[in-house]
Amino acid sequence: MKIYDYNGKKNICGERIHEARCRLRLTQSELAARLQVSGINLERDSISRIEIGTRFVADYELRELATVLKVSPAWLLGISET
């Protein structure tokens, strides 16, 4: 499977995920644990790679990340400002 880059990154939501996680004062490990409880199996290093843009984010992961981080999927994608 070929994963394409967009402006040198594998996702466009990593920076916003980092911002939302820090706003909630969660560590990467805490975010990973909350995602695992909700059925998404991501480790701390996967969260790190998402935030720096070296890991692809599946649509179902994006939806759950938005729920756990208490933001909209559109906000994570940079479509809306709030």
ChimeraX commands (.cxc) that place a marker at each C-alpha (Angstrom):
marker #1 position 0.00,0.00,0.00 radius 0.5
marker #1 position 1.42,3.38,-1.01 radius 0.5
marker #1 position 0.95,6.19,1.48 radius 0.5
marker #1 position 1.33,9.60,-0.12 radius 0.5
marker #1 position 2.83,12.70,1.46 radius 0.5
marker #1 position 1.14,16.08,1.56 radius 0.5
marker #1 position 3.68,18.89,1.87 radius 0.5
marker #1 position 6.16,16.37,3.25 radius 0.5
marker #1 position 3.80,14.94,5.88 radius 0.5
marker #1 position 1.60,11.88,6.03 radius 0.5
marker #1 position -1.27,13.74,7.72 radius 0.5
marker #1 position -2.62,17.26,8.09 radius 0.5
marker #1 position -4.06,16.85,11.58 radius 0.5
marker #1 position -0.95,16.19,13.67 radius 0.5
marker #1 position -0.33,19.77,14.78 radius 0.5
marker #1 position -3.95,20.21,15.82 radius 0.5
marker #1 position -3.92,16.89,17.69 radius 0.5
marker #1 position -0.87,18.11,19.59 radius 0.5
marker #1 position -2.56,21.45,20.32 radius 0.5
marker #1 position -5.79,19.84,21.57 radius 0.5
marker #1 position -3.89,17.28,23.66 radius 0.5
marker #1 position -1.85,20.01,25.33 radius 0.5
marker #1 position -4.99,22.08,25.94 radius 0.5
marker #1 position -6.42,19.15,27.90 radius 0.5
marker #1 position -3.05,18.66,29.64 radius 0.5
marker #1 position -2.80,15.06,28.48 radius 0.5
marker #1 position 0.44,13.23,27.89 radius 0.5
marker #1 position 0.82,11.15,24.77 radius 0.5
marker #1 position 0.56,8.04,26.96 radius 0.5
marker #1 position -2.68,9.28,28.53 radius 0.5
marker #1 position -4.16,10.00,25.11 radius 0.5
marker #1 position -3.13,6.55,23.88 radius 0.5
marker #1 position -4.77,4.97,26.95 radius 0.5
marker #1 position -8.04,6.86,26.38 radius 0.5
marker #1 position -8.06,5.82,22.74 radius 0.5
marker #1 position -7.43,2.19,23.70 radius 0.5
marker #1 position -10.36,2.28,26.12 radius 0.5
marker #1 position -12.55,3.49,23.26 radius 0.5
marker #1 position -11.39,0.69,20.99 radius 0.5
marker #1 position -8.58,2.34,18.99 radius 0.5
marker #1 position -5.29,0.54,19.51 radius 0.5
marker #1 position -2.62,3.26,19.33 radius 0.5
marker #1 position 0.58,3.28,21.38 radius 0.5
marker #1 position 2.35,6.38,22.68 radius 0.5
marker #1 position 4.93,6.25,19.88 radius 0.5
marker #1 position 2.11,6.23,17.30 radius 0.5
marker #1 position 0.69,9.41,18.86 radius 0.5
marker #1 position 4.15,10.97,18.64 radius 0.5
marker #1 position 4.51,10.02,14.98 radius 0.5
marker #1 position 1.04,11.38,14.20 radius 0.5
marker #1 position 1.86,14.69,15.86 radius 0.5
marker #1 position 5.10,15.12,13.89 radius 0.5
marker #1 position 3.44,14.03,10.67 radius 0.5
marker #1 position 5.26,10.77,9.97 radius 0.5
marker #1 position 2.23,8.49,10.46 radius 0.5
marker #1 position -0.92,8.21,8.39 radius 0.5
marker #1 position -4.21,8.71,10.30 radius 0.5
marker #1 position -7.15,6.51,9.32 radius 0.5
marker #1 position -10.61,8.05,9.18 radius 0.5
marker #1 position -11.87,5.97,12.12 radius 0.5
marker #1 position -8.83,7.08,14.17 radius 0.5
marker #1 position -9.49,10.73,13.32 radius 0.5
marker #1 position -13.11,10.43,14.42 radius 0.5
marker #1 position -12.15,8.90,17.77 radius 0.5
marker #1 position -9.26,11.33,18.30 radius 0.5
marker #1 position -11.75,14.18,17.86 radius 0.5
marker #1 position -14.12,12.63,20.39 radius 0.5
marker #1 position -11.43,11.99,23.00 radius 0.5
marker #1 position -9.88,15.44,22.48 radius 0.5
marker #1 position -13.31,17.14,22.62 radius 0.5
marker #1 position -12.98,18.85,19.25 radius 0.5
marker #1 position -14.60,18.29,15.86 radius 0.5
marker #1 position -13.02,16.23,13.09 radius 0.5
marker #1 position -13.29,19.37,10.92 radius 0.5
marker #1 position -11.19,21.30,13.44 radius 0.5
marker #1 position -8.53,18.58,13.45 radius 0.5
marker #1 position -8.41,18.85,9.66 radius 0.5
marker #1 position -8.02,22.63,9.78 radius 0.5
marker #1 position -11.40,23.25,8.19 radius 0.5
marker #1 position -12.81,25.28,11.09 radius 0.5
marker #1 position -11.13,27.54,13.63 radius 0.5
marker #1 position -12.96,26.44,16.79 radius 0.5
marker link #1:1,2 radius 0.2
marker link #1:2,3 radius 0.2
marker link #1:3,4 radius 0.2
marker link #1:4,5 radius 0.2
marker link #1:5,6 radius 0.2
marker link #1:6,7 radius 0.2
marker link #1:7,8 radius 0.2
marker link #1:8,9 radius 0.2
marker link #1:9,10 radius 0.2
marker link #1:10,11 radius 0.2
marker link #1:11,12 radius 0.2
marker link #1:12,13 radius 0.2
marker link #1:13,14 radius 0.2
marker link #1:14,15 radius 0.2
marker link #1:15,16 radius 0.2
marker link #1:16,17 radius 0.2
marker link #1:17,18 radius 0.2
marker link #1:18,19 radius 0.2
marker link #1:19,20 radius 0.2
marker link #1:20,21 radius 0.2
marker link #1:21,22 radius 0.2
marker link #1:22,23 radius 0.2
marker link #1:23,24 radius 0.2
marker link #1:24,25 radius 0.2
marker link #1:25,26 radius 0.2
marker link #1:26,27 radius 0.2
marker link #1:27,28 radius 0.2
marker link #1:28,29 radius 0.2
marker link #1:29,30 radius 0.2
marker link #1:30,31 radius 0.2
marker link #1:31,32 radius 0.2
marker link #1:32,33 radius 0.2
marker link #1:33,34 radius 0.2
marker link #1:34,35 radius 0.2
marker link #1:35,36 radius 0.2
marker link #1:36,37 radius 0.2
marker link #1:37,38 radius 0.2
marker link #1:38,39 radius 0.2
marker link #1:39,40 radius 0.2
marker link #1:40,41 radius 0.2
marker link #1:41,42 radius 0.2
marker link #1:42,43 radius 0.2
marker link #1:43,44 radius 0.2
marker link #1:44,45 radius 0.2
marker link #1:45,46 radius 0.2
marker link #1:46,47 radius 0.2
marker link #1:47,48 radius 0.2
marker link #1:48,49 radius 0.2
marker link #1:49,50 radius 0.2
marker link #1:50,51 radius 0.2
marker link #1:51,52 radius 0.2
marker link #1:52,53 radius 0.2
marker link #1:53,54 radius 0.2
marker link #1:54,55 radius 0.2
marker link #1:55,56 radius 0.2
marker link #1:56,57 radius 0.2
marker link #1:57,58 radius 0.2
marker link #1:58,59 radius 0.2
marker link #1:59,60 radius 0.2
marker link #1:60,61 radius 0.2
marker link #1:61,62 radius 0.2
marker link #1:62,63 radius 0.2
marker link #1:63,64 radius 0.2
marker link #1:64,65 radius 0.2
marker link #1:65,66 radius 0.2
marker link #1:66,67 radius 0.2
marker link #1:67,68 radius 0.2
marker link #1:68,69 radius 0.2
marker link #1:69,70 radius 0.2
marker link #1:70,71 radius 0.2
marker link #1:71,72 radius 0.2
marker link #1:72,73 radius 0.2
marker link #1:73,74 radius 0.2
marker link #1:74,75 radius 0.2
marker link #1:75,76 radius 0.2
marker link #1:76,77 radius 0.2
marker link #1:77,78 radius 0.2
marker link #1:78,79 radius 0.2
marker link #1:79,80 radius 0.2
marker link #1:80,81 radius 0.2
marker link #1:81,82 radius 0.2
view
